[in-house]
Amino acid sequence: MTGHVGPGRTGQEKPWAQGTATPNSAKDGGVAEGRSELEEKVKIILVQPLALPRSKPRLRLVGVSLGVNRQVGQSQARSFLTWKRGCPKCQMQTLKPILYSYFRSSCSWRVRIALVLKGIDYETKPINLIHDGGQQFSEEFRAVNPMKQVPALKIDGIIIAQSLAIIEYLEETRPTPRLLPQDPKKRASVRMISDIIAGGIQPLQNLSVLKQVGQENQLTWAQKVISSGFNGVHG
């Protein structure tokens, strides 16, 4: 592809002529592909804002190097950044997820494992379920999860509670790598086991329930519930 040569112009290629999209590429249907490549190559602009001077930042965009013999044209970069700012989903997915978690919570473990397997970088906000009478009862955390339970994940502009709901959301919005089998029968088995643990074992022997059965009965109660649940899993 070569640049347009008009009156009073040279045959030198335009800065955008070496890429896949031109400022007018929306007219020929090439804008999606062009923006995809541009998004990959303009990351330095988005993640290193200090590299751009506060005065006349658009002029600096012309000289941002994108690799061997490639540069972003001013119009192309401005078009991309305008599109990026107008895409709430894109903006939300650039924010690092926040996991409200407790280190002894098996439900929180599930979510942490899923985040690691998916390769999702995230921040942890510890919620100690014992100290200070239980930090889950604080006004700040009740605003995050009215159920006053962990885990809760702030991601993509929303907050999701319940570990299995969180994992399902991650699987649907970030499907690679897969957590669930492709075979529907195997997928149903995974969900059955997950539901037995999340609904038939864990909530019956968690801290809030153990407090109700009394100190002297806690161990016996927990062992009975756990054994019954795992007998159901193993058939």
Secondary structure as a PSIPRED ss2 file (coil, helix, strand):
# PSIPRED VFORMAT (PSIPRED V4.0)

   1 M C   1.000  0.000  0.000
   2 T C   1.000  0.000  0.000
   3 G C   1.000  0.000  0.000
   4 H C   1.000  0.000  0.000
   5 V C   1.000  0.000  0.000
   6 G C   1.000  0.000  0.000
   7 P C   1.000  0.000  0.000
   8 G C   1.000  0.000  0.000
   9 R C   1.000  0.000  0.000
  10 T C   1.000  0.000  0.000
  11 G C   1.000  0.000  0.000
  12 Q C   1.000  0.000  0.000
  13 E C   1.000  0.000  0.000
  14 K C   1.000  0.000  0.000
  15 P H   0.000  1.000  0.000
  16 W H   0.000  1.000  0.000
  17 A H   0.000  1.000  0.000
  18 Q H   0.000  1.000  0.000
  19 G C   1.000  0.000  0.000
  20 T C   1.000  0.000  0.000
  21 A C   1.000  0.000  0.000
  22 T C   1.000  0.000  0.000
  23 P C   1.000  0.000  0.000
  24 N C   1.000  0.000  0.000
  25 S H   0.000  1.000  0.000
  26 A H   0.000  1.000  0.000
  27 K H   0.000  1.000  0.000
  28 D H   0.000  1.000  0.000
  29 G C   1.000  0.000  0.000
  30 G C   1.000  0.000  0.000
  31 V H   0.000  1.000  0.000
  32 A H   0.000  1.000  0.000
  33 E H   0.000  1.000  0.000
  34 G H   0.000  1.000  0.000
  35 R H   0.000  1.000  0.000
  36 S H   0.000  1.000  0.000
  37 E H   0.000  1.000  0.000
  38 L H   0.000  1.000  0.000
  39 E H   0.000  1.000  0.000
  40 E H   0.000  1.000  0.000
  41 K H   0.000  1.000  0.000
  42 V C   1.000  0.000  0.000
  43 K H   0.000  1.000  0.000
  44 I H   0.000  1.000  0.000
  45 I H   0.000  1.000  0.000
  46 L H   0.000  1.000  0.000
  47 V H   0.000  1.000  0.000
  48 Q C   1.000  0.000  0.000
  49 P H   0.000  1.000  0.000
  50 L H   0.000  1.000  0.000
  51 A H   0.000  1.000  0.000
  52 L C   1.000  0.000  0.000
  53 P C   1.000  0.000  0.000
  54 R C   1.000  0.000  0.000
  55 S C   1.000  0.000  0.000
  56 K C   1.000  0.000  0.000
  57 P H   0.000  1.000  0.000
  58 R H   0.000  1.000  0.000
  59 L H   0.000  1.000  0.000
  60 R H   0.000  1.000  0.000
  61 L H   0.000  1.000  0.000
  62 V C   1.000  0.000  0.000
  63 G C   1.000  0.000  0.000
  64 V C   1.000  0.000  0.000
  65 S E   0.000  0.000  1.000
  66 L C   1.000  0.000  0.000
  67 G C   1.000  0.000  0.000
  68 V C   1.000  0.000  0.000
  69 N C   1.000  0.000  0.000
  70 R C   1.000  0.000  0.000
  71 Q E   0.000  0.000  1.000
  72 V C   1.000  0.000  0.000
  73 G C   1.000  0.000  0.000
  74 Q H   0.000  1.000  0.000
  75 S H   0.000  1.000  0.000
  76 Q H   0.000  1.000  0.000
  77 A H   0.000  1.000  0.000
  78 R H   0.000  1.000  0.000
  79 S H   0.000  1.000  0.000
  80 F H   0.000  1.000  0.000
  81 L H   0.000  1.000  0.000
  82 T H   0.000  1.000  0.000
  83 W H   0.000  1.000  0.000
  84 K H   0.000  1.000  0.000
  85 R H   0.000  1.000  0.000
  86 G C   1.000  0.000  0.000
  87 C C   1.000  0.000  0.000
  88 P H   0.000  1.000  0.000
  89 K H   0.000  1.000  0.000
  90 C H   0.000  1.000  0.000
  91 Q H   0.000  1.000  0.000
  92 M H   0.000  1.000  0.000
  93 Q H   0.000  1.000  0.000
  94 T C   1.000  0.000  0.000
  95 L C   1.000  0.000  0.000
  96 K C   1.000  0.000  0.000
  97 P C   1.000  0.000  0.000
  98 I E   0.000  0.000  1.000
  99 L E   0.000  0.000  1.000
 100 Y E   0.000  0.000  1.000
 101 S E   0.000  0.000  1.000
 102 Y C   1.000  0.000  0.000
 103 F C   1.000  0.000  0.000
 104 R C   1.000  0.000  0.000
 105 S C   1.000  0.000  0.000
 106 S H   0.000  1.000  0.000
 107 C H   0.000  1.000  0.000
 108 S H   0.000  1.000  0.000
 109 W H   0.000  1.000  0.000
 110 R H   0.000  1.000  0.000
 111 V H   0.000  1.000  0.000
 112 R H   0.000  1.000  0.000
 113 I H   0.000  1.000  0.000
 114 A H   0.000  1.000  0.000
 115 L H   0.000  1.000  0.000
 116 V H   0.000  1.000  0.000
 117 L H   0.000  1.000  0.000
 118 K H   0.000  1.000  0.000
 119 G C   1.000  0.000  0.000
 120 I C   1.000  0.000  0.000
 121 D C   1.000  0.000  0.000
 122 Y C   1.000  0.000  0.000
 123 E E   0.000  0.000  1.000
 124 T E   0.000  0.000  1.000
 125 K E   0.000  0.000  1.000
 126 P E   0.000  0.000  1.000
 127 I C   1.000  0.000  0.000
 128 N C   1.000  0.000  0.000
 129 L C   1.000  0.000  0.000
 130 I C   1.000  0.000  0.000
 131 H H   0.000  1.000  0.000
 132 D H   0.000  1.000  0.000
 133 G H   0.000  1.000  0.000
 134 G C   1.000  0.000  0.000
 135 Q H   0.000  1.000  0.000
 136 Q H   0.000  1.000  0.000
 137 F H   0.000  1.000  0.000
 138 S C   1.000  0.000  0.000
 139 E H   0.000  1.000  0.000
 140 E H   0.000  1.000  0.000
 141 F H   0.000  1.000  0.000
 142 R H   0.000  1.000  0.000
 143 A H   0.000  1.000  0.000
 144 V H   0.000  1.000  0.000
 145 N C   1.000  0.000  0.000
 146 P C   1.000  0.000  0.000
 147 M C   1.000  0.000  0.000
 148 K C   1.000  0.000  0.000
 149 Q C   1.000  0.000  0.000
 150 V C   1.000  0.000  0.000
 151 P C   1.000  0.000  0.000
 152 A E   0.000  0.000  1.000
 153 L E   0.000  0.000  1.000
 154 K E   0.000  0.000  1.000
 155 I E   0.000  0.000  1.000
 156 D C   1.000  0.000  0.000
 157 G C   1.000  0.000  0.000
 158 I E   0.000  0.000  1.000
 159 I E   0.000  0.000  1.000
 160 I E   0.000  0.000  1.000
 161 A E   0.000  0.000  1.000
 162 Q C   1.000  0.000  0.000
 163 S H   0.000  1.000  0.000
 164 L H   0.000  1.000  0.000
 165 A H   0.000  1.000  0.000
 166 I H   0.000  1.000  0.000
 167 I H   0.000  1.000  0.000
 168 E H   0.000  1.000  0.000
 169 Y H   0.000  1.000  0.000
 170 L H   0.000  1.000  0.000
 171 E H   0.000  1.000  0.000
 172 E H   0.000  1.000  0.000
 173 T H   0.000  1.000  0.000
 174 R C   1.000  0.000  0.000
 175 P C   1.000  0.000  0.000
 176 T C   1.000  0.000  0.000
 177 P C   1.000  0.000  0.000
 178 R C   1.000  0.000  0.000
 179 L C   1.000  0.000  0.000
 180 L C   1.000  0.000  0.000
 181 P C   1.000  0.000  0.000
 182 Q C   1.000  0.000  0.000
 183 D C   1.000  0.000  0.000
 184 P H   0.000  1.000  0.000
 185 K H   0.000  1.000  0.000
 186 K H   0.000  1.000  0.000
 187 R H   0.000  1.000  0.000
 188 A H   0.000  1.000  0.000
 189 S H   0.000  1.000  0.000
 190 V H   0.000  1.000  0.000
 191 R H   0.000  1.000  0.000
 192 M H   0.000  1.000  0.000
 193 I H   0.000  1.000  0.000
 194 S H   0.000  1.000  0.000
 195 D H   0.000  1.000  0.000
 196 I H   0.000  1.000  0.000
 197 I H   0.000  1.000  0.000
 198 A H   0.000  1.000  0.000
 199 G H   0.000  1.000  0.000
 200 G H   0.000  1.000  0.000
 201 I H   0.000  1.000  0.000
 202 Q H   0.000  1.000  0.000
 203 P H   0.000  1.000  0.000
 204 L H   0.000  1.000  0.000
 205 Q H   0.000  1.000  0.000
 206 N C   1.000  0.000  0.000
 207 L H   0.000  1.000  0.000
 208 S H   0.000  1.000  0.000
 209 V H   0.000  1.000  0.000
 210 L H   0.000  1.000  0.000
 211 K H   0.000  1.000  0.000
 212 Q H   0.000  1.000  0.000
 213 V H   0.000  1.000  0.000
 214 G C   1.000  0.000  0.000
 215 Q H   0.000  1.000  0.000
 216 E H   0.000  1.000  0.000
 217 N H   0.000  1.000  0.000
 218 Q H   0.000  1.000  0.000
 219 L H   0.000  1.000  0.000
 220 T H   0.000  1.000  0.000
 221 W H   0.000  1.000  0.000
 222 A H   0.000  1.000  0.000
 223 Q H   0.000  1.000  0.000
 224 K H   0.000  1.000  0.000
 225 V H   0.000  1.000  0.000
 226 I H   0.000  1.000  0.000
 227 S H   0.000  1.000  0.000
 228 S H   0.000  1.000  0.000
 229 G H   0.000  1.000  0.000
 230 F H   0.000  1.000  0.000
 231 N H   0.000  1.000  0.000
 232 G H   0.000  1.000  0.000
 233 V H   0.000  1.000  0.000
 234 H H   0.000  1.000  0.000
 235 G C   1.000  0.000  0.000
